[in-house]
Amino acid sequence: QVQLVESGGGLVQAGGSLRLSCAASGRPFSSYAMGWFRQAPGKGRDFVAAIIWSTGNTAYADSVKGRFTISRDNAKNTVYLQMNSLKPEDTAVYYCAAVITSFGRLANENNYDYWGQGTQVTVSS
Protein backbone atom coordinates (compact mmCIF):
# COMPACT_ATOMS: atom_id res chain seq x y z
CA GLN A 1 0.00 0.00 0.00
CA VAL A 2 2.22 2.80 1.33
CA GLN A 3 5.89 2.31 2.09
CA LEU A 4 8.38 4.56 3.85
CA VAL A 5 12.03 3.76 3.24
CA GLU A 6 14.66 5.29 5.52
CA SER A 7 18.36 5.66 4.87
CA GLY A 8 21.40 7.57 6.09
CA GLY A 9 21.98 6.04 9.51
CA GLY A 10 25.40 5.00 10.73
CA LEU A 11 28.20 5.54 13.22
CA VAL A 12 29.44 9.06 13.91
CA GLN A 13 31.60 10.72 16.57
CA ALA A 14 30.17 13.19 19.07
CA GLY A 15 29.95 16.66 17.56
CA GLY A 16 29.58 15.27 14.07
CA SER A 17 26.69 15.42 11.61
CA LEU A 18 24.42 12.98 9.83
CA ARG A 19 21.50 13.32 7.40
CA LEU A 20 18.62 10.87 7.35
CA SER A 21 16.26 10.44 4.40
CA CYS A 22 12.77 8.98 4.15
CA ALA A 23 11.21 8.31 0.75
CA ALA A 24 7.48 7.61 0.45
CA SER A 25 5.98 5.40 -2.25
CA GLY A 26 2.70 3.70 -3.08
CA ARG A 27 -0.49 4.37 -5.02
CA PRO A 28 -2.53 6.28 -4.12
CA PHE A 29 -0.67 8.30 -1.52
CA SER A 30 -1.18 11.65 0.19
CA SER A 31 0.08 12.94 3.51
CA TYR A 32 -0.64 15.90 5.77
CA ALA A 33 2.67 15.70 7.61
CA MET A 34 5.78 13.60 8.08
CA GLY A 35 7.55 13.05 11.38
CA TRP A 36 10.68 11.53 12.86
CA PHE A 37 10.73 9.48 16.06
CA ARG A 38 13.55 7.66 17.83
CA GLN A 39 13.91 4.78 20.25
CA ALA A 40 17.02 4.39 22.39
CA PRO A 41 18.07 0.97 23.74
CA GLY A 42 15.75 -0.10 26.55
CA LYS A 43 13.57 3.00 26.21
CA GLY A 44 10.31 4.05 24.58
CA ARG A 45 9.83 5.80 21.26
CA ASP A 46 10.08 9.61 21.44
CA PHE A 47 9.12 12.42 19.10
CA VAL A 48 11.98 14.20 17.32
CA ALA A 49 10.61 16.48 14.58
CA ALA A 50 7.74 16.90 12.11
CA ILE A 51 6.95 18.93 9.01
CA ILE A 52 3.65 19.83 7.34
CA TRP A 53 3.89 19.07 3.63
CA SER A 54 1.81 21.92 2.24
CA THR A 55 3.23 24.78 4.30
CA GLY A 56 6.65 23.62 5.43
CA ASN A 57 5.86 24.45 9.05
CA THR A 58 8.02 22.46 11.47
CA ALA A 59 7.99 21.25 15.05
CA TYR A 60 10.86 19.94 17.17
CA ALA A 61 11.41 18.22 20.47
CA ASP A 62 13.17 20.45 23.00
CA SER A 63 16.07 18.00 23.18
CA VAL A 64 17.00 18.51 19.51
CA LYS A 65 15.88 22.07 18.77
CA GLY A 66 18.77 24.13 17.43
CA ARG A 67 20.71 21.02 16.40
CA PHE A 68 18.35 19.11 14.08
CA THR A 69 16.54 20.39 11.00
CA ILE A 70 13.67 18.67 9.19
CA SER A 71 12.97 19.48 5.54
CA ARG A 72 11.14 18.05 2.54
CA ASP A 73 11.54 17.69 -1.21
CA ASN A 74 8.04 17.73 -2.68
CA ALA A 75 9.12 16.52 -6.13
CA LYS A 76 10.86 13.47 -4.67
CA ASN A 77 8.23 12.85 -1.97
CA THR A 78 11.09 12.67 0.51
CA VAL A 79 11.75 14.15 3.94
CA TYR A 80 15.14 14.69 5.53
CA LEU A 81 16.49 15.06 9.03
CA GLN A 82 19.77 16.96 9.22
CA MET A 83 21.42 16.19 12.55
CA ASN A 84 24.27 18.42 13.72
CA SER A 85 26.27 18.59 16.96
CA LEU A 86 25.38 14.98 17.68
CA LYS A 87 25.65 13.67 21.23
CA PRO A 88 25.90 10.11 22.58
CA GLU A 89 22.38 10.61 23.95
CA ASP A 90 21.15 10.82 20.35
CA THR A 91 22.00 7.15 19.82
CA ALA A 92 18.79 5.39 18.81
CA VAL A 93 16.85 3.75 16.04
CA TYR A 94 15.25 6.56 14.04
CA TYR A 95 11.85 6.04 12.41
CA CYS A 96 10.00 8.18 9.90
CA ALA A 97 6.21 8.27 9.87
CA ALA A 98 3.37 9.76 7.83
CA VAL A 99 0.01 11.08 9.01
CA ILE A 100 -2.81 11.42 6.48
CA THR A 101 -5.08 13.88 8.33
CA SER A 102 -4.49 16.92 10.53
CA PHE A 103 -6.26 15.50 13.59
CA GLY A 104 -4.31 15.18 16.82
CA ARG A 105 -0.86 16.37 17.84
CA LEU A 106 2.14 15.74 15.63
CA ALA A 107 4.25 14.71 18.63
CA ASN A 108 1.91 11.80 19.44
CA GLU A 109 3.10 8.61 17.73
CA ASN A 110 -0.41 7.14 17.89
CA ASN A 111 -1.62 9.74 15.37
CA TYR A 112 0.60 8.43 12.56
CA ASP A 113 -0.68 6.03 9.92
CA TYR A 114 2.46 4.66 8.26
CA TRP A 115 5.93 3.87 9.55
CA GLY A 116 9.33 3.12 8.09
CA GLN A 117 11.54 0.23 9.11
CA GLY A 118 13.93 2.38 11.13
CA THR A 119 17.61 3.21 10.71
CA GLN A 120 20.28 2.93 13.40
CA VAL A 121 22.19 6.03 14.50
CA THR A 122 25.12 5.51 16.87
CA VAL A 123 27.07 8.44 18.32
CA SER A 124 30.38 7.63 20.01
CA SER A 125 32.07 9.81 22.64
N, C-alpha and C positions, 0 to 999 in steps of 0.2 A: 504494500500500500504506500506508505511514506517511510523513507529511510533517511537517517541522519548519519553521516560518516565523518568522524573526527580524525584529525591528524595533527602532527607537530609536537607531540609530547617527547620527553627524553630526560636526560640527566644534565644538570647545569649547576655551576657553582653559585654560592650565595653572592648576591649583587649583580648577577647576570640577567639576561633577558631570554624570552622564549615567546613564540607566537603560535597559538593554536588556531586551527581552521575547522569549520563544520559546514559541510556541503549537504544541502537538502535535495532529495529527488523523489519521484513518484508522481503518478497521474490519477486524479487531479490533486493539486496541492495549493494551499494558500495558508498564510500564517499571519497572525496579528503581531506576534513578538517572538524573539528568540532569546534564550537565556543560557547562562553557564552556571553549573553547580559543581561542587567538589566534595570528595569523601576521603578523609585521611584514614590511615590504618587504625582500626578499632573505634572509629567514631562515626557519627551520622553524616548525612549529606547536607551540605550548607550552600546557601545562595552566594553567588559570586558577582554576577553582572547580568544585565538584560538590555535589549534594545528593541524599540518599536519600529517595525519595518517601514511604515509609511512616512513617519516623521523624523526618524533618527534619534528620538529622545532616548536617553540612557538612564540606568539606575545601577548603583554599585553598593556592595557591602562595605561597611565602614573599615573593615580590615584590609581592603585592597584599594580603596579610593585614593587617588593620587599616584598609584603605582601601575594599575591595570587600566586598559582601554579597550572597550568593545566597539566594533564597527561592523558594517555590512557592505557587501557588493551585490546590488540588486540584480545586475545582469547575470551574475554567476550563481545567484541564490545561495550565497555563502556568507557566514558570519565569522568574525575573527576575534580573538582575545589576545591582545598584546600585553605581555607580562614583563614589567621592568622591576629592577631592584628586588629581585626574588630573595626570599628568606627560607630557611629550612622549614618553617611553619607552613609554607605554601605547598609542601610535599603532599600529594593526594592524587587520586584518580579524578580527572576532570571530565564532566559530562555536558554535552550540549542538549538543549531541549527546545521544542516548539509548542506554542500555545495558539490555538485557532481563533478563539474569541477573546474579548477584552475583559471578561468577567474575572473577578478575584484579583489578588495581589501578585505581582510578578515574582516576588521573593518566595512565594509558597510553591514548593515543588509539586504539590497535589493539583495545582491548576494547569499543569502542562500535559499535553496530549501525546507527544512523541519524544523519544529519547534516543540518543546515540549510544554506542557501545562503550564509550569511555576511553580516555588516553592517559597513560601514567606520566606524571610530572614529578621528578625527584630533584630536590635542591640540597646540595651538600654544603657543609660549613667549611 
